[in-house]
Amino acid sequence: MNSEQRLTMIRRLSDAYGVSGFEDLAAAEARRWIDETRYAVREDHMRNLIIQPKAAGGEVRILLDAHSDELGFMVQAIKPNGTLTFLPLGGWAANTVPAHKVKVRNRRGEYISGVVAAKPVHFMSESERRAPSEISAMVIDVGSHSLEETRDVFQIEIGAPVVPDVTCEIQREKGLIIGKALDCRIGVAALLETLDQIDPGVHRNHVAACLSSQEEVGDRGIQTALHQLEADVAIVFEGCPADDTFTEDWLCQTAMGKGPMLRHMDRSIIANPRWMRQVLTLAHDRGIPVQESVRSGGGNNGAMIQLSQRGIPTVVLGIPVRYIHSHHGIACLADVEAAVALAKAVVDTVSAADVDGL
């Protein structure tokens, strides 16, 4: 994969619609970038994309994972005036939700433009102006005048997925990506590029992958995928929250432009310390920039992987993204390249003896 292909892939993955539970278009876009002469690819009923090498054997079974879903919303009801009430899919901060464009999927599969609206300030009381934002007070307006028009003309019904309406922008001269769903489509891109650099027919290890669904609503897809995959160790790619614009320098552990972040701990996982040390040592030996973090919050698929089967040692390569869990994120291309370089170094060098020592 050359640099032009990488940029195109990142842009198309970011633009693909795929909120939790409705990952179809994101999974289909990802599949375009997999060489199916080398990998067997199938989609299960949870919309997980399971990717396995066609070549048999291998010294160590390595699982690569990245989740394909993004934050969004679901239509809860249609009001008599034609606007839509909705519920969040994933961990939104309510103050980031209003005044943005969205796309609502109708029953024909078309994505209809709408705006997230709240009561205009002109009509608010003083107490309402001071009150915190609440999603329950917001609606999506698609320009309809009535429930009947929304239902019969716009063809929108309850249960419809809603996705942020954002187009990815890549600033090549600055090495920046600005777009939606970089949590975790930036991780999906890194996973796909890593697979592209592996020839399963001659590689020493057995490298399989999963583009998992519904991570944003509780790491759900990976739990079913793990019944279909066996692994000795795992690498999880993530788009993780960059902390370099809101954190004091001495505590900054996930700065954009300084390489992937390897997380020792968050509220869901304590990473296998031996596996973590092996990966960190390899990064330092190869001169690949990495960061380390210890977090009181957060969570990811790595927790589910590490608790499955015989306890799969798992390390998370988090690519820093500013302002995740909002409509727009900013990421650095160099961090993607460093994550791919480190993942490729790991899968190329890990041995059965290494795994035995974990």
ZAMARGU-4260 file (C-alpha; in steps of 0.2 Angstrom, whole numbers, plus 5000, padded with zeros to 4 digits):
<rodrens>
0) 5000/5000/5000 | 5008/5016/4995 | 5005/5033/5003 | 4992/5039/4991 | 4982/5023/4994
5) 4984/5025/5013 | 4977/5042/5012 | 4962/5037/5002 | 4958/5022/5013 | 4959/5033/5029
10) 4947/5046/5021 | 4935/5033/5014 | 4934/5024/5031 | 4931/5040/5041 | 4917/5045/5029
15) 4909/5028/5029 | 4893/5027/5040 | 4893/5014/5053 | 4886/5018/5070 | 4885/5004/5083
20) 4874/4990/5077 | 4874/4997/5059 | 4892/4994/5054 | 4887/4987/5037 | 4894/5001/5026
25) 4910/5003/5037 | 4913/4985/5036 | 4910/4985/5017 | 4922/4999/5014 | 4936/4990/5025
30) 4933/4974/5015 | 4938/4984/4999 | 4956/4985/5006 | 4959/4967/5010 | 4968/4955/4998
35) 4955/4941/4998 | 4968/4930/4988 | 4978/4929/5004 | 4964/4931/5017 | 4947/4923/5020
40) 4935/4936/5025 | 4917/4934/5032 | 4904/4944/5041 | 4895/4936/5056 | 4878/4941/5063
45) 4885/4954/5074 | 4893/4963/5059 | 4910/4958/5065 | 4922/4956/5050 | 4932/4940/5053
50) 4949/4940/5043 | 4959/4924/5043 | 4975/4919/5033 | 4971/4906/5020 | 4989/4898/5023
55) 4988/4886/5037 | 5000/4884/5052 | 5011/4897/5060 | 5022/4897/5076 | 5011/4910/5086
60) 4993/4914/5083 | 4991/4933/5084 | 4975/4942/5084 | 4973/4960/5078 | 4958/4969/5082
65) 4950/4986/5079 | 4932/4991/5081 | 4922/4997/5065 | 4908/5006/5074 | 4907/5025/5078
70) 4897/5035/5090 | 4879/5040/5084 | 4861/5040/5089 | 4845/5031/5086 | 4828/5038/5083
75) 4817/5035/5098 | 4800/5043/5092 | 4793/5055/5080 | 4784/5070/5087 | 4768/5077/5080
80) 4777/5092/5073 | 4788/5080/5063 | 4804/5082/5073 | 4813/5066/5080 | 4818/5062/5098
85) 4833/5051/5099 | 4845/5042/5111 | 4864/5041/5110 | 4874/5026/5104 | 4890/5028/5114
90) 4897/5040/5126 | 4892/5058/5120 | 4895/5073/5131 | 4878/5082/5129 | 4885/5099/5126
95) 4894/5093/5110 | 4878/5087/5102 | 4867/5101/5096 | 4869/5113/5081 | 4877/5099/5071
100) 4871/5091/5054 | 4867/5073/5054 | 4861/5060/5042 | 4846/5049/5047 | 4844/5032/5038
105) 4826/5030/5031 | 4817/5013/5028 | 4824/5013/5010 | 4842/5014/5016 | 4844/5032/5010
110) 4853/5045/5022 | 4842/5060/5025 | 4850/5077/5031 | 4845/5084/5047 | 4850/5096/5061
115) 4851/5092/5079 | 4841/5106/5087 | 4837/5113/5104 | 4826/5127/5110 | 4832/5143/5102
120) 4840/5155/5115 | 4827/5168/5110 | 4813/5157/5118 | 4823/5152/5134 | 4820/5158/5151
125) 4834/5164/5161 | 4835/5147/5171 | 4834/5137/5155 | 4849/5147/5148 | 4859/5142/5163
130) 4854/5124/5164 | 4866/5111/5157 | 4863/5103/5140 | 4853/5087/5140 | 4850/5076/5125
135) 4832/5072/5131 | 4828/5091/5127 | 4835/5090/5109 | 4827/5084/5093 | 4833/5081/5075
140) 4824/5092/5062 | 4824/5085/5044 | 4813/5099/5038 | 4796/5090/5040 | 4780/5099/5046
145) 4771/5084/5054 | 4773/5066/5060 | 4764/5060/5044 | 4777/5069/5033 | 4792/5062/5042
150) 4785/5044/5042 | 4777/5044/5024 | 4787/5056/5014 | 4804/5056/5022 | 4801/5037/5026
155) 4809/5039/5043 | 4804/5027/5057 | 4809/5023/5075 | 4824/5013/5077 | 4833/5022/5062
160) 4852/5025/5065 | 4859/5043/5064 | 4877/5047/5060 | 4886/5064/5061 | 4887/5072/5044
165) 4905/5076/5042 | 4917/5074/5027 | 4935/5069/5031 | 4949/5082/5026 | 4967/5077/5025
170) 4980/5090/5026 | 4995/5082/5018 | 5007/5096/5020 | 5004/5096/5039 | 5001/5077/5040
175) 4984/5079/5048 | 4968/5071/5047 | 4952/5080/5052 | 4936/5070/5051 | 4923/5059/5060
180) 4924/5042/5067 | 4943/5042/5069 | 4938/5032/5085 | 4941/5019/5078 | 4942/5020/5059
185) 4960/5027/5061 | 4964/5010/5070 | 4955/5001/5057 | 4966/5009/5044 | 4982/5004/5054
190) 4976/4986/5055 | 4972/4985/5037 | 4989/4992/5032 | 4997/4980/5044 | 4989/4965/5036
195) 4993/4972/5019 | 5012/4971/5024 | 5010/4952/5028 | 5011/4938/5016 | 5003/4923/5026
200) 5010/4910/5014 | 5028/4913/5020 | 5025/4922/5037 | 5032/4913/5053 | 5016/4917/5063
205) 4998/4915/5060 | 4990/4933/5060 | 4971/4934/5060 | 4961/4950/5063 | 4944/4956/5068
210) 4935/4972/5064 | 4923/4971/5078 | 4906/4979/5080 | 4897/4988/5094 | 4913/4993/5104
215) 4906/5010/5109 | 4891/5002/5118 | 4900/4989/5128 | 4913/4980/5119 | 4899/4968/5112
220) 4905/4962/5095 | 4922/4956/5101 | 4914/4945/5113 | 4905/4935/5100 | 4920/4936/5088
225) 4931/4927/5101 | 4921/4912/5100 | 4926/4911/5082 | 4945/4914/5084 | 4959/4907/5093
230) 4974/4917/5099 | 4990/4916/5109 | 4992/4935/5110 | 4983/4950/5103 | 4986/4968/5097
235) 4971/4980/5098 | 4972/4996/5088 | 4962/5011/5095 | 4958/5029/5091 | 4961/5035/5109
240) 4958/5053/5117 | 4973/5064/5114 | 4977/5074/5130 | 4989/5087/5124 | 4977/5101/5123
245) 4969/5100/5140 | 4982/5092/5151 | 4997/5099/5160 | 5013/5094/5151 | 5020/5084/5166
250) 5004/5073/5165 | 5002/5072/5146 | 5003/5054/5141 | 4994/5054/5124 | 5000/5068/5114
255) 4996/5069/5095 | 5012/5067/5085 | 5022/5057/5097 | 5018/5039/5092 | 5005/5027/5098
260) 5000/5026/5116 | 5002/5009/5125 | 4990/5009/5140 | 4996/5000/5156 | 4979/5002/5164
265) 4961/5009/5163 | 4945/5006/5171 | 4943/4990/5161 | 4960/4982/5160 | 4977/4980/5168
270) 4988/4975/5153 | 4999/4959/5154 | 5015/4968/5161 | 5026/4955/5152 | 5018/4957/5135
275) 5018/4976/5137 | 5036/4976/5142 | 5041/4965/5126 | 5032/4977/5115 | 5039/4993/5123
280) 5056/4986/5122 | 5054/4981/5104 | 5048/4999/5100 | 5063/5007/5109 | 5075/4995/5101
285) 5068/4999/5083 | 5067/5018/5087 | 5048/5018/5085 | 5040/5032/5094 | 5028/5027/5108
290) 5020/5034/5123 | 5014/5025/5139 | 4999/5029/5150 | 4990/5025/5165 | 4971/5030/5165
295) 4958/5031/5178 | 4944/5030/5165 | 4941/5023/5148 | 4940/5006/5141 | 4942/4995/5126
300) 4940/4978/5117 | 4957/4973/5125 | 4948/4970/5142 | 4937/4957/5134 | 4951/4949/5124
305) 4962/4947/5139 | 4948/4939/5149 | 4944/4926/5135 | 4950/4908/5132 | 4965/4905/5142
310) 4968/4924/5145 | 4975/4931/5129 | 4989/4943/5133 | 4984/4960/5125 | 4992/4976/5121
315) 4983/4991/5115 | 4991/5003/5102 | 4981/5019/5104 | 4983/5032/5090 | 4980/5049/5098
320) 4964/5058/5092 | 4960/5075/5098 | 4941/5077/5103 | 4935/5059/5101 | 4917/5056/5105
325) 4912/5072/5096 | 4907/5075/5078 | 4925/5080/5073 | 4942/5073/5077 | 4960/5077/5073
330) 4974/5064/5071 | 4992/5064/5064 | 4997/5053/5050 | 5014/5050/5058 | 5006/5041/5073
335) 4997/5029/5061 | 5013/5025/5052 | 5022/5022/5069 | 5007/5011/5075 | 5009/5001/5059
340) 5028/4999/5060 | 5027/4993/5078 | 5013/4981/5075 | 5023/4974/5060 | 5038/4972/5071
345) 5029/4963/5084 | 5021/4950/5072 | 5037/4948/5063 | 5047/4944/5079 | 5036/4936/5092
350) 5040/4918/5095 | 5033/4903/5105 | 5046/4905/5118 | 5041/4923/5120 | 5023/4918/5123
355) 5028/4904/5135 | 5036/4918/5146 | 5020/4928/5147
</rodrens>
